[in-house]
Amino acid sequence: MEANPFSTSRTCAMNRVQQDSPAHASLTLALAACSLLACSTNPYTDRSQVLLMSQSQEAQLGAQAYAQTLQDPKVKISQDPREVEPVKRVAKRIIEAAKASKYADIAQQFEWEVNVIKDDKTLNAFALPGGKIAVYTGIFPIAKNEAGLAAIMGHEVVHALARHGGERMSQNVLAQVGMQAANITLAVVGVDPILSQGALTALGVGTNMGILLPFSRAHESEADYIGLLLAAQAGYDPREAVRVWERMEQVSKGQPAEFLSTHPSHGTRISQLEGWMNEALSYYKPQPGIAADLPSVSVR
């Protein structure tokens, strides 16, 4: 396998930093921070995760962000039972499934809250750390029915349960540490300041393309997979997830190329869901009367 073209030059640059210099101290600090990483493993996928903040810190940030969203004067919380009741019904079943899943411990600790935001033009739903869920009415035509909503909500809930937000923030911290260490090293070895800034810009692009975006796509695929299982365990037909993304593909325009996107392409998503379907169906026990259609909303 071809050697990393940056490894040798980085080592040489490190060797040229005097051990008693501020640059050496900064680099040592950066390396020490990396050596003290809090690592965990996703219980479903065995993917290693770096988490630099506690679960309680994540929940606090989630609660703050949720409160800010709901208190925004532009945000209208729906009180229409035709919109609220199906969302809360699906959320209850997804939460119950989560509490019986491999995420049982964290799901039991969450202070779950569910709200419906009246915004027929916004195709969105989210679940923040701590169990704060919001569903925009604009997603109803994509979900179409409660089984479709379960696929969407299961996906979003997994982001919170799997601590993807905390992991993302940890990745950003590490990226910043790497940038600062690189800046010190370039200055010490005598690289021209203008060239140094150009190199850092290139490193920033490399960091974004090589670390942060792929991890974000990994988060999305992980949430698709585990969310599919949770929806099935909650009693919803997991095959509806494929139809959800087919409908999303129909309404999406100008989707960026997968390589430059933080989300997998719709085609990739559908293919992955179909590949996981047999496993999801093994958890699915059909229950009558839980896949009613969602209310119609204004045309976008």
SVG drawing of the C-alpha trace seen along z (x, -y; Angstrom):
<svg xmlns="http://www.w3.org/2000/svg" viewBox="-58 -37 73 50">
<polyline fill="none" stroke="black" stroke-width="0.4" points="0.0,0.0 1.3,-3.5 2.7,-5.4 1.0,-8.4 2.7,-11.4 2.3,-13.6 3.6,-11.3 7.3,-11.7 7.2,-15.5 5.1,-15.8 7.6,-13.8 10.5,-15.8 8.8,-19.0 8.2,-17.7 11.8,-16.9 12.8,-20.4 10.7,-21.9 12.9,-22.6 11.7,-20.7 11.8,-23.7 10.0,-26.0 6.4,-27.2 5.7,-25.4 6.8,-22.1 4.6,-22.7 1.6,-23.4 2.2,-20.4 2.6,-18.2 -0.6,-19.6 -2.4,-18.8 -1.1,-15.2 -2.0,-14.8 -5.5,-15.9 -5.8,-13.3 -4.4,-10.6 -7.1,-11.3 -10.0,-10.8 -13.1,-9.2 -14.0,-6.3 -17.1,-4.2 -18.6,-1.7 -22.0,-1.8 -23.9,1.3 -25.5,2.0 -22.7,1.3 -19.6,1.7 -18.4,-1.6 -15.9,-3.4 -16.9,-6.8 -14.9,-9.7 -17.0,-11.6 -15.3,-14.5 -18.4,-15.6 -20.6,-13.8 -24.1,-12.6 -25.5,-15.2 -23.7,-18.0 -25.2,-16.9 -28.7,-16.8 -28.3,-20.2 -27.3,-21.6 -30.2,-19.8 -32.7,-21.3 -31.3,-24.8 -31.5,-24.4 -35.0,-23.0 -36.2,-25.8 -34.7,-28.4 -36.5,-26.8 -39.9,-26.7 -39.6,-30.2 -38.8,-31.7 -41.6,-34.1 -41.7,-32.7 -42.4,-29.2 -46.0,-28.2 -46.6,-25.1 -49.6,-23.2 -52.5,-22.5 -54.5,-20.8 -55.3,-17.3 -55.4,-15.9 -51.7,-16.9 -50.5,-16.4 -52.2,-13.1 -50.6,-10.9 -47.2,-12.4 -47.4,-11.7 -48.8,-8.3 -45.9,-7.3 -43.4,-9.0 -44.7,-7.0 -44.3,-3.7 -40.8,-4.6 -39.7,-5.7 -41.1,-2.4 -39.1,-0.5 -36.0,-2.5 -36.4,-1.7 -36.4,2.0 -33.4,1.7 -29.7,1.7 -30.0,-2.0 -32.3,-1.2 -30.1,-2.8 -29.8,-6.2 -33.5,-6.1 -34.6,-5.6 -32.6,-8.6 -34.0,-11.0 -36.6,-13.5 -38.7,-13.0 -40.7,-15.8 -42.6,-16.0 -44.0,-19.0 -45.4,-19.6 -44.4,-22.8 -47.0,-24.2 -45.0,-24.9 -46.3,-23.2 -43.3,-24.4 -40.6,-22.8 -39.7,-19.2 -38.1,-18.5 -38.1,-16.6 -35.4,-16.4 -34.6,-14.8 -32.0,-16.5 -29.9,-15.0 -32.1,-14.4 -35.0,-13.3 -36.4,-16.6 -38.4,-15.8 -40.0,-18.2 -41.9,-17.3 -42.8,-19.9 -46.1,-19.5 -44.3,-20.0 -42.9,-16.4 -46.4,-14.9 -46.7,-14.5 -43.4,-12.7 -44.2,-10.4 -47.8,-10.0 -48.9,-7.7 -47.9,-6.8 -45.6,-4.0 -43.7,-6.5 -43.6,-8.9 -42.2,-6.1 -39.3,-5.6 -38.5,-9.3 -38.9,-9.6 -36.9,-6.4 -34.1,-7.9 -34.1,-11.2 -34.3,-9.5 -31.3,-7.4 -29.2,-10.5 -29.9,-11.4 -29.6,-7.9 -26.3,-7.2 -25.0,-10.6 -24.2,-11.7 -24.4,-15.4 -21.8,-15.0 -19.6,-13.0 -19.9,-15.7 -18.9,-18.4 -16.0,-16.2 -14.8,-15.9 -14.9,-19.6 -12.8,-20.1 -10.2,-17.7 -10.2,-19.3 -9.5,-22.7 -6.7,-21.1 -5.1,-19.7 -5.3,-23.0 -3.7,-24.9 -0.9,-22.3 -0.3,-22.5 -0.1,-26.3 2.6,-26.1 4.6,-23.5 4.5,-25.5 5.7,-28.7 8.6,-26.9 10.0,-25.2 10.1,-28.6 7.3,-28.3 6.3,-31.7 3.2,-33.2 1.3,-33.5 2.2,-30.0 1.4,-28.8 -2.1,-30.3 -2.6,-28.6 -1.5,-25.3 -3.9,-25.7 -6.7,-26.5 -5.9,-23.3 -5.7,-21.4 -9.2,-22.8 -10.6,-21.5 -8.9,-18.2 -10.2,-18.0 -13.7,-18.8 -13.6,-16.3 -11.6,-13.6 -12.9,-13.5 -16.0,-15.5 -18.2,-14.8 -17.7,-11.0 -18.4,-10.8 -21.6,-12.7 -22.6,-10.3 -21.8,-7.5 -24.1,-9.0 -27.0,-9.2 -26.5,-5.6 -26.3,-4.5 -29.5,-6.3 -31.2,-4.9 -30.2,-1.3 -31.0,-1.5 -34.1,-3.7 -35.4,-1.0 -35.1,1.6 -36.7,-0.6 -39.7,-1.3 -40.1,2.4 -39.9,3.2 -42.5,0.5 -44.9,2.4 -44.6,0.3 -44.0,1.8 -40.3,1.1 -40.9,1.3 -42.5,-2.1 -39.1,-3.6 -38.1,-2.9 -41.3,-4.6 -40.5,-7.6 -37.2,-8.1 -38.7,-7.5 -41.1,-10.3 -38.3,-12.5 -36.3,-11.8 -39.3,-13.0 -39.6,-16.3 -35.8,-17.0 -34.2,-19.2 -30.5,-20.1 -29.3,-17.4 -25.5,-17.8 -23.2,-15.0 -22.8,-12.4 -19.1,-13.0 -19.8,-16.7 -22.9,-16.1 -23.2,-15.4 -26.0,-12.9 -26.0,-9.8 -27.7,-10.2 -31.3,-9.1 -30.4,-6.3 -27.7,-5.1 -30.2,-5.4 -32.8,-3.3 -30.3,-0.7 -29.1,-0.4 -32.6,-0.2 -33.4,2.6 -30.3,4.4 -31.3,4.2 -34.9,5.0 -34.8,8.8 -33.3,8.1 -35.9,5.3 -38.8,7.6 -37.6,10.2 -38.5,7.7 -41.8,6.6 -45.1,7.9 -48.0,6.4 -50.5,4.6 -53.8,3.4 -54.8,-0.2 -51.5,-1.9 -50.6,-3.0 -53.3,-5.6 -52.7,-8.3 -51.5,-11.7 -53.6,-14.8 -53.1,-16.7 -51.3,-20.0 -51.1,-23.0 -49.3,-22.3 -45.7,-23.5"/>
</svg>
